[in-house]
């Protein structure tokens, strides 16, 4: 049952990541003791979030918005300083 849940967690990762690492991650899961399964599930969840954020460039939207706000703030400072 644990292995099936871990496989489902791996299936949620982006396709390129799955292709490169899912087999190795599943092999490691099969090699560990039962006590370590919880930490592997936690690591898998962190990996899932990190891979989708990094590989889909979701992080670029808030970064661009923050830069635009900073740029507008600089422009406003210049405008009112004149």
Secondary structure, 3 states (H helix, E strand, C coil): CHHHHHHHHHHCCCHHHHHHHHHHHHHHHHHCCHHHHHHHHHHHHHHHHHHHHHHCCCHHHHHHHHHHHHHHHHHHHHHHHC
